Amino acid sequence: MFQRAQKTRHASTYLPNNDVKLIDGGAPYFELLEKMIRSAQYVVHFQVYIFEEDETGTRIAKALKEAALRKVKVYLLVDGYASKALSREFIQDLKDAGINFRPFEPLLQSKKFYFGRRLHHKVVVVDSFYCLIAGLNISDRYNDTPKARAWLDWALFAEGEIAPALEKVCVSRYKLRIRAKHEAVHPAPLKISALKKNSHVRVRINDWVDRKREISRTYLEMFGTAKSHITLMSPYFLPGYEFRRRMKQAVRRGVTIKVVLAGISDIALSKYAERYMYRWMLKNNVEIYEYQKTVLHGKMAVCDDQWMTVGSYNLNNLSAYASVELNFDVKDPEFAKTINRRLQTIIDTDCQRITLKKYDKKTGWVEHVAQKLAYYLLRVILFLFTFYFRQKE
């Protein structure tokens, strides 16, 4: 009965009967990821942007190999450029253990050149029932180590009806003609009924080549329908014209928009370009908060304490037009309230509010020119990058 219902549901519609939990980046994420892989009995789908051959990567690779050796089907898809540093020996070791490994390859690439889509989403599905979507990659910089604290990031763990829908996305992305041999392990109605929560969750995908702009539409929906407040967190915040227009309209309707941005960024050019937009946001009464404790990498937004979105999508044209991105939207007022309180705590304790007076005081004409140059340079780069895909469509 459950399986038959699954066949008629589209991945972009809300599915009921899910238990969801927000997971902190760093050690909590990697501990849960390792636990999920070690508990797998039938199949693991794992797709990620960066997989590095460091301590964290070796640890996760070991868990995947052990799963494959106990006859669990393991499918690992990594971005062909972002994970190009993986050695042949490392990859061969994965294959020898029985892991189905494949790189997601761009259109053109060399050691110093890349042109094509990025597989930017981070997805794990275990036994068609447990799943994890995130903004985190497999690398020490996203983990808590003796040398450094992890970047601020998020993941969403879910169990329930959303997992088979996400598994179908993974199978399609891996480009495998897998027969429905996994259907026998899809969760039975009895297992679904045992869940403690009933969150409604939908998969949202951005992939310009496949003409999908679902995550972009999620944010536009938030700006267009919000009645009270929106709190969003984004590390590389360069929204396009339509996003800015909707934000401005929302504020004019009386919606409070709080934006948590990076105070410490791993990409200087992006941060300079982002700060060029501060004056526009502040003049339009968008509240800006810069996170101070470490590098900000999390991507999340909550609307009216009713629903939220989280995943790999950044509010810029690279995510909108040139990357494969995946978010979960969660419609659950109790959960949304919890997330909003969590974000407000971060704002209150770990952020510095940027006001127009403070921005003008810190930004001299040299700094302003540098920000403007960075902004237009980045826009040109992104335009050239995304223009190619529009022509290919």
C-alpha positions as CSV (number, residue, x, y, z in Angstrom):
1,M,0.0,0.0,0.0
2,F,2.8,2.4,0.9
3,Q,4.8,1.5,-2.2
4,R,1.8,2.0,-4.4
5,A,1.2,5.5,-3.0
6,Q,4.9,6.4,-3.6
7,K,4.6,5.8,-7.3
8,T,2.0,8.5,-7.7
9,R,3.7,11.2,-5.8
10,H,6.0,13.8,-7.3
11,A,9.2,14.5,-5.5
12,S,8.4,18.2,-5.3
13,T,5.1,17.8,-3.4
14,Y,4.9,17.7,0.4
15,L,4.9,14.2,1.8
16,P,3.5,13.5,5.3
17,N,4.7,11.1,7.9
18,N,8.2,12.2,8.6
19,D,10.3,12.7,11.7
20,V,12.9,15.5,11.2
21,K,15.7,16.8,13.2
22,L,18.2,19.7,12.6
23,I,21.8,18.6,13.0
24,D,24.7,20.9,13.8
25,G,27.7,20.9,11.5
26,G,31.0,19.5,12.7
27,A,31.3,16.5,15.0
28,P,27.5,16.0,15.5
29,Y,27.0,15.7,11.7
30,F,29.9,13.3,11.1
31,E,29.0,11.1,14.1
32,L,25.4,10.8,12.8
33,L,26.6,10.1,9.2
34,E,29.0,7.4,10.4
35,K,26.2,5.9,12.5
36,M,23.8,5.8,9.6
37,I,26.3,4.1,7.3
38,R,27.3,1.5,9.9
39,S,23.6,0.7,10.6
40,A,22.8,0.2,6.9
41,Q,21.4,-3.2,6.0
42,Y,20.5,-2.9,2.3
43,V,21.6,0.2,0.4
44,V,23.4,3.5,0.8
45,H,23.1,6.4,-1.7
46,F,25.8,9.0,-1.0
47,Q,26.3,12.1,-3.2
48,V,28.5,15.0,-2.2
49,Y,30.4,18.0,-3.7
50,I,33.8,17.7,-2.0
51,F,35.2,14.4,-0.7
52,E,38.7,14.9,0.6
53,E,41.4,12.3,1.3
54,D,42.1,13.7,4.8
55,E,41.3,12.3,8.3
56,T,37.6,12.9,8.0
57,G,37.4,11.6,4.5
58,T,39.3,8.5,5.4
59,R,37.0,7.9,8.4
60,I,33.9,8.1,6.3
61,A,35.4,6.0,3.5
62,K,36.2,3.3,6.0
63,A,32.6,3.2,7.1
64,L,31.4,3.0,3.5
65,K,33.9,0.2,2.7
66,E,32.8,-1.8,5.7
67,A,29.2,-1.5,4.6
68,A,30.0,-2.7,1.1
69,L,32.0,-5.6,2.5
70,R,28.9,-6.8,4.5
71,K,27.0,-6.8,1.2
72,V,25.3,-3.4,1.5
73,K,24.8,-1.8,-1.9
74,V,26.8,1.5,-1.7
75,Y,26.5,4.1,-4.5
76,L,29.0,7.0,-4.1
77,L,28.8,10.0,-6.5
78,V,31.2,13.0,-6.0
79,D,31.7,16.1,-8.0
80,G,34.3,15.4,-10.6
81,Y,36.1,18.7,-10.2
82,A,35.7,19.6,-6.5
83,S,36.8,16.1,-5.6
84,K,39.5,15.8,-8.2
85,A,42.3,15.6,-5.5
86,L,41.2,12.1,-4.6
87,S,44.1,9.7,-5.6
88,R,43.6,6.8,-7.9
89,E,44.7,4.5,-5.1
90,F,42.0,5.9,-2.8
91,I,39.3,5.5,-5.4
92,Q,40.5,2.0,-6.4
93,D,40.4,1.0,-2.7
94,L,36.7,2.1,-2.6
95,K,35.9,0.1,-5.7
96,D,37.8,-3.0,-4.5
97,A,35.7,-3.0,-1.4
98,G,32.6,-3.2,-3.6
99,I,31.5,0.5,-3.7
100,N,29.9,1.7,-6.9
101,F,31.9,4.9,-7.4
102,R,31.3,7.5,-10.0
103,P,32.4,11.1,-10.5
104,F,29.9,13.7,-11.7
105,E,31.8,15.1,-14.6
106,P,31.6,18.7,-15.9
107,L,31.5,19.4,-19.7
108,L,35.2,20.4,-19.9
109,Q,38.0,20.2,-17.4
110,S,41.7,20.0,-16.8
111,K,44.0,20.3,-13.8
112,K,43.5,24.1,-13.9
113,F,40.3,24.6,-15.8
114,Y,36.6,23.7,-15.2
115,F,33.5,24.4,-17.2
116,G,30.1,22.9,-16.5
117,R,27.6,22.2,-13.8
118,R,28.7,21.5,-10.3
119,L,27.2,18.6,-8.3
120,H,26.8,20.9,-5.2
121,H,24.2,19.0,-3.3
122,K,25.0,16.8,-0.2
123,V,22.7,13.8,0.2
124,V,22.7,10.5,2.0
125,V,19.8,7.9,1.9
126,V,20.1,4.7,3.9
127,D,17.7,1.7,3.4
128,S,15.1,3.9,1.8
129,F,13.9,5.2,5.2
130,Y,16.7,7.3,6.7
131,C,18.1,10.3,5.0
132,L,20.4,13.3,5.6
133,I,20.7,16.4,3.5
134,A,23.3,19.1,4.3
135,G,25.5,22.0,3.3
136,L,28.5,20.1,4.6
137,N,31.2,18.4,2.5
138,I,33.4,15.5,3.6
139,S,36.5,17.3,4.7
140,D,38.4,18.3,7.9
141,R,37.4,21.9,7.5
142,Y,33.7,21.0,8.0
143,N,34.6,18.8,11.1
144,D,35.7,19.7,14.6
145,T,39.4,18.8,14.8
146,P,42.2,19.5,17.4
147,K,43.5,22.1,15.0
148,A,40.3,24.1,14.3
149,R,36.6,24.4,15.0
150,A,34.2,23.4,12.3
151,W,32.6,26.0,10.1
152,L,29.0,26.9,11.1
153,D,26.8,24.6,9.0
154,W,23.6,22.6,9.1
155,A,22.1,19.3,8.1
156,L,18.6,17.9,8.3
157,F,18.0,14.3,9.3
158,A,14.7,12.8,8.3
159,E,13.1,9.4,8.5
160,G,9.8,8.5,6.8
161,E,8.1,8.9,3.5
162,I,10.5,11.5,2.2
163,A,13.4,9.0,2.0
164,P,12.1,6.9,-0.9
165,A,11.4,10.1,-2.9
166,L,14.9,11.3,-2.2
167,E,16.3,7.9,-3.2
168,K,14.7,8.2,-6.6
169,V,16.5,11.5,-7.1
170,C,19.8,9.9,-6.2
171,V,19.2,7.0,-8.5
172,S,18.3,9.3,-11.4
173,R,21.4,11.6,-10.7
174,Y,23.7,8.6,-10.6
175,K,22.4,7.6,-14.0
176,L,21.9,4.0,-13.2
177,R,19.2,1.7,-14.6
178,I,18.7,0.1,-11.2
179,R,15.8,-2.3,-11.2
180,A,13.3,-2.0,-8.3
181,K,15.2,-4.5,-6.3
182,H,15.2,-2.1,-3.3
183,E,11.4,-1.8,-3.1
184,A,11.3,-4.7,-0.7
185,V,13.1,-2.6,1.9
186,H,10.9,0.5,1.5
187,P,9.3,1.2,4.9
188,A,6.2,-0.6,5.7
189,P,3.1,1.3,6.9
190,L,3.7,-0.1,10.4
191,K,7.1,1.5,10.5
192,I,5.7,4.8,9.3
193,S,3.0,4.8,11.9
194,A,5.6,4.4,14.7
195,L,7.1,7.8,13.9
196,K,6.8,10.3,16.7
197,K,6.2,13.3,14.5
198,N,4.3,14.0,11.3
199,S,6.3,16.8,9.6
200,H,5.4,17.5,5.9
201,V,8.6,17.5,3.8
202,R,9.3,18.1,0.1
203,V,12.4,17.7,-2.0
204,R,13.4,20.9,-3.8
205,I,15.9,20.8,-6.7
206,N,17.7,23.5,-8.7
207,D,19.2,22.3,-11.9
208,W,19.1,24.6,-14.9
209,V,19.9,22.0,-17.4
210,D,16.9,19.9,-16.3
211,R,14.8,23.2,-16.1
212,K,14.3,22.9,-12.4
213,R,14.3,26.0,-10.2
214,E,12.3,24.7,-7.3
215,I,14.6,26.1,-4.5
216,S,14.6,29.5,-6.1
217,R,10.8,29.3,-6.2
218,T,10.8,28.3,-2.5
219,Y,12.6,31.6,-1.6
220,L,10.4,33.6,-3.9
221,E,7.3,32.0,-2.2
222,M,8.7,33.0,1.2
223,F,9.2,36.6,0.2
224,G,5.8,36.7,-1.6
225,T,3.6,35.1,1.1
226,A,5.3,36.0,4.4
227,K,3.0,37.8,6.9
228,S,5.3,38.5,9.8
229,H,9.0,37.6,9.6
230,I,11.7,35.8,7.7
231,T,15.1,34.9,9.1
232,L,17.6,33.5,6.6
233,M,21.2,32.5,6.8
234,S,23.4,32.5,3.7
235,P,27.2,32.5,3.4
236,Y,27.5,33.9,-0.2
237,F,24.6,36.3,-0.5
238,L,24.2,37.8,-3.9
239,P,20.5,37.7,-4.8
240,G,19.4,38.6,-8.2
241,Y,16.9,41.3,-9.3
242,E,13.7,39.2,-8.7
243,F,14.8,38.2,-5.2
244,R,15.6,41.8,-4.3
245,R,12.3,43.0,-5.6
246,R,10.4,40.4,-3.6
247,M,12.4,41.2,-0.5
248,K,11.6,44.9,-0.9
249,Q,7.9,44.2,-1.4
250,A,7.8,42.0,1.7
251,V,9.4,44.7,3.9
252,R,6.8,47.2,2.6
253,R,4.0,44.8,3.7
254,G,5.4,44.9,7.2
255,V,7.5,41.7,7.1
256,T,10.7,41.8,9.2
257,I,13.6,40.2,7.3
258,K,16.7,39.3,9.2
259,V,19.7,38.1,7.2
260,V,22.6,36.3,8.9
261,L,25.8,36.6,6.8
262,A,29.4,35.8,7.1
263,G,31.6,38.0,9.2
264,I,34.5,35.7,8.4
265,S,34.4,34.3,4.8
266,D,36.5,31.7,3.1
267,I,36.1,33.6,-0.3
268,A,37.3,37.2,0.0
269,L,36.0,38.3,-3.4
270,S,32.5,37.0,-2.6
271,K,32.5,38.9,0.7
272,Y,33.6,42.1,-0.8
273,A,30.8,41.8,-3.4
274,E,28.3,40.9,-0.8
275,R,29.1,44.0,1.3
276,Y,28.5,46.2,-1.7
277,M,24.8,45.2,-1.4
278,Y,24.7,46.2,2.3
279,R,23.7,49.8,1.6
280,W,20.7,48.7,-0.6
281,M,19.6,46.2,2.0
282,L,19.9,48.7,4.9
283,K,18.1,51.4,3.0
284,N,15.3,48.9,2.4
285,N,15.1,48.1,6.1
286,V,16.5,44.6,5.8
287,E,18.3,43.7,9.0
288,I,21.9,42.5,8.6
289,Y,23.9,40.4,11.1
290,E,27.4,39.2,10.6
291,Y,28.4,35.9,12.2
292,Q,31.7,36.3,14.1
293,K,32.7,33.0,15.7
294,T,34.0,31.1,12.6
295,V,33.4,30.8,8.9
296,L,29.7,30.7,8.1
297,H,28.7,28.0,5.6
298,G,25.1,27.2,6.6
299,K,22.2,27.8,4.2
300,M,18.7,28.0,5.8
301,A,15.6,30.1,6.1
302,V,12.4,30.1,8.2
303,C,9.2,31.9,7.5
304,D,6.5,33.0,9.9
305,D,7.2,30.2,12.4
306,Q,5.3,28.0,10.0
307,W,7.8,26.5,7.5
308,M,11.5,26.4,6.6
309,T,14.1,25.4,4.0
310,V,17.6,24.0,4.5
311,G,20.2,22.4,2.3
312,S,23.0,23.2,-0.2
313,Y,21.5,26.2,-2.0
314,N,23.2,29.6,-1.8
315,L,21.3,32.8,-2.6
316,N,23.3,33.7,-5.7
317,N,23.2,33.0,-9.5
318,L,25.8,30.2,-9.2
319,S,23.3,28.1,-7.2
320,A,20.4,29.4,-9.2
321,Y,21.7,28.6,-12.7
322,A,25.0,26.6,-12.7
323,S,24.8,24.1,-9.9
324,V,22.9,21.0,-8.9
325,E,21.3,21.9,-5.6
326,L,19.0,20.2,-3.2
327,N,17.0,21.5,-0.2
328,F,14.3,20.1,2.0
329,D,11.3,22.3,2.7
330,V,9.6,21.4,6.0
331,K,6.1,22.5,6.9
332,D,5.8,22.1,10.6
333,P,5.0,25.1,12.9
334,E,6.5,23.5,16.0
335,F,9.7,22.6,14.2
336,A,9.8,26.1,12.5
337,K,9.5,27.8,15.8
338,T,12.4,25.8,17.2
339,I,14.6,26.7,14.2
340,N,13.7,30.4,14.5
341,R,14.6,30.4,18.2
342,R,17.9,28.7,17.3
343,L,18.7,31.4,14.7
344,Q,17.7,34.2,17.1
345,T,20.1,32.8,19.7
346,I,22.9,32.9,17.2
347,I,22.0,36.5,16.3
348,D,21.9,37.5,19.9
349,T,25.1,35.8,21.0
350,D,27.4,35.4,18.0
351,C,26.6,38.1,15.6
352,Q,27.3,41.8,15.1
353,R,24.5,43.9,13.7
354,I,25.4,46.1,10.8
355,T,23.6,49.4,10.7
356,L,23.8,52.1,8.0
357,K,25.7,54.3,10.3
358,K,28.2,51.6,11.2
359,Y,28.6,50.5,7.5
360,D,29.3,54.1,6.4
361,K,31.8,54.6,9.2
362,K,33.8,51.5,8.3
363,T,33.5,51.9,4.5
364,G,35.8,54.6,3.1
365,W,35.8,55.4,-0.6
366,V,38.7,53.0,-1.3
367,E,36.8,50.2,0.4
368,H,33.6,51.1,-1.4
369,V,35.4,51.1,-4.8
370,A,36.9,47.6,-4.0
371,Q,33.5,46.3,-3.1
372,K,31.9,47.7,-6.2
373,L,34.6,46.2,-8.4
374,A,34.2,42.8,-6.7
375,Y,30.5,42.9,-7.1
376,Y,30.6,43.6,-10.9
377,L,33.5,41.3,-11.5
378,L,31.6,38.5,-9.8
379,R,28.4,39.3,-11.7
380,V,30.3,39.1,-15.0
381,I,31.9,35.8,-14.0
382,L,28.5,34.4,-13.0
383,F,26.8,35.8,-16.2
384,L,29.4,34.1,-18.5
385,F,29.1,30.9,-16.5
386,T,25.3,30.8,-16.6
387,F,24.9,32.2,-20.1
388,Y,26.4,29.0,-21.5
389,F,23.7,26.9,-19.9
390,R,20.9,29.1,-21.2
391,Q,22.3,28.7,-24.7
392,K,22.5,24.9,-24.2
393,E,19.0,24.6,-23.0
